[in-house]
Amino acid sequence: MFRNFIAWLDSYISGKEPAVVLRVAVVLMAVVGVVGVLFDDPGIQVSAIVGVAVLGVSGLSILLADRYRLQVGHDTHRQLLARYCDFVIDNKMVPLVSIETWHQKVYVQANGDVREVAMIKAVALRDEVHFLRFHLGSDWDQPEEHRRNVTIRARGVGVDGIIGPQWNVTNTWLSDAKLKSIVHFRSPVRRGEEVRLEMVRIWPAKCQPMMRHGVPEDFFVRTTELLRIRQFEYQVILPLGFDVAHKPIGFTEPDEHTSIDLYTDTEGRRVVVCRASRLPTRHSVGMRLELV
């Protein structure tokens, strides 16, 4: 009879999802535990304890295997989506949007953690624009523990400045230091229409070499044939008690369209601001900072 039950159980769970198999394991653990309590026999009790332990380990193994399977599937779908979005953008050499203004603030913590807030206003240049693609990077290769904790959130912003619901964002790591982020609009933006969005990025240890080891770090934006920027402002806000020296990237001061300012805000923090307009294509503009 027991042999027939085992054969039936194996036939039942072999075609089921991991969640069903796990529920069966939990039920069996409960049954084995009850048997061990009801019978006052040392042999049965030891067998019950061993059975519960084996079923517990089996259940944990099922959970871990299923999590790995889901993660692999998620990574595959994310990479495929990024590839198709790249094809849509790169197969037609016409920019998706013209970025009218880009205001970005980078809040650097003493341990190198970074919080970035970018406010972007853009106008659609194609018949329909469904997403925007951004390439982000760090000056050093990020360990896995840092990369998996990088979060990017994007929301639409109304003309009145009210923040809207969160949009979907697809992130794909191109290398240990390079991240591709695709922001998907809730509905397509038509040619000539304006879109405003807020992007908030939390990046652990992004500026760790600069903050802990005094290594210079570059803060810049690069235009391409598909990414045009009319007006750009990039602020780096340092923690209290820190100061920096700066050097221009992509221009020589004085410049008619680009400048760098350094000041102290109302909270006593040092702030470096790079402002630029009429940025040419295929050009990097920004600043290199080093603690002093």
Rosetta blueprint (number, residue, H / E / L):
1 M L
2 F H
3 R H
4 N H
5 F H
6 I H
7 A H
8 W H
9 L H
10 D H
11 S H
12 Y H
13 I H
14 S H
15 G L
16 K L
17 E L
18 P H
19 A H
20 V H
21 V H
22 L H
23 R H
24 V H
25 A H
26 V H
27 V H
28 L H
29 M H
30 A H
31 V H
32 V H
33 G H
34 V H
35 V H
36 G H
37 V H
38 L H
39 F L
40 D L
41 D L
42 P H
43 G H
44 I H
45 Q H
46 V H
47 S H
48 A H
49 I H
50 V H
51 G H
52 V H
53 A H
54 V H
55 L H
56 G H
57 V H
58 S H
59 G H
60 L H
61 S H
62 I H
63 L H
64 L H
65 A H
66 D H
67 R H
68 Y H
69 R H
70 L H
71 Q H
72 V H
73 G H
74 H H
75 D H
76 T H
77 H H
78 R H
79 Q H
80 L H
81 L H
82 A H
83 R H
84 Y H
85 C H
86 D H
87 F H
88 V H
89 I H
90 D H
91 N L
92 K L
93 M L
94 V L
95 P L
96 L L
97 V E
98 S E
99 I E
100 E E
101 T E
102 W E
103 H E
104 Q E
105 K E
106 V E
107 Y E
108 V E
109 Q L
110 A L
111 N L
112 G L
113 D L
114 V E
115 R E
116 E E
117 V E
118 A E
119 M E
120 I E
121 K E
122 A E
123 V E
124 A E
125 L L
126 R L
127 D L
128 E E
129 V E
130 H E
131 F E
132 L E
133 R E
134 F E
135 H E
136 L E
137 G E
138 S L
139 D L
140 W L
141 D L
142 Q L
143 P L
144 E H
145 E H
146 H H
147 R H
148 R L
149 N L
150 V L
151 T E
152 I E
153 R E
154 A E
155 R E
156 G E
157 V E
158 G L
159 V L
160 D L
161 G L
162 I L
163 I E
164 G E
165 P E
166 Q E
167 W E
168 N E
169 V E
170 T E
171 N E
172 T E
173 W E
174 L L
175 S L
176 D L
177 A L
178 K E
179 L E
180 K E
181 S E
182 I E
183 V E
184 H E
185 F E
186 R E
187 S E
188 P E
189 V E
190 R E
191 R L
192 G L
193 E L
194 E E
195 V E
196 R E
197 L E
198 E E
199 M E
200 V E
201 R E
202 I E
203 W E
204 P L
205 A L
206 K L
207 C L
208 Q H
209 P H
210 M H
211 M H
212 R H
213 H H
214 G L
215 V L
216 P L
217 E E
218 D E
219 F E
220 F E
221 V E
222 R E
223 T L
224 T L
225 E L
226 L L
227 L L
228 R E
229 I E
230 R L
231 Q E
232 F E
233 E E
234 Y E
235 Q E
236 V E
237 I E
238 L L
239 P L
240 L L
241 G L
242 F L
243 D L
244 V E
245 A E
246 H E
247 K E
248 P E
249 I E
250 G L
251 F L
252 T L
253 E L
254 P L
255 D L
256 E L
257 H L
258 T E
259 S E
260 I E
261 D E
262 L E
263 Y E
264 T E
265 D L
266 T L
267 E L
268 G L
269 R L
270 R E
271 V E
272 V E
273 V E
274 C E
275 R E
276 A E
277 S E
278 R L
279 L L
280 P L
281 T L
282 R L
283 H L
284 S E
285 V E
286 G E
287 M E
288 R E
289 L E
290 E E
291 L E
292 V L
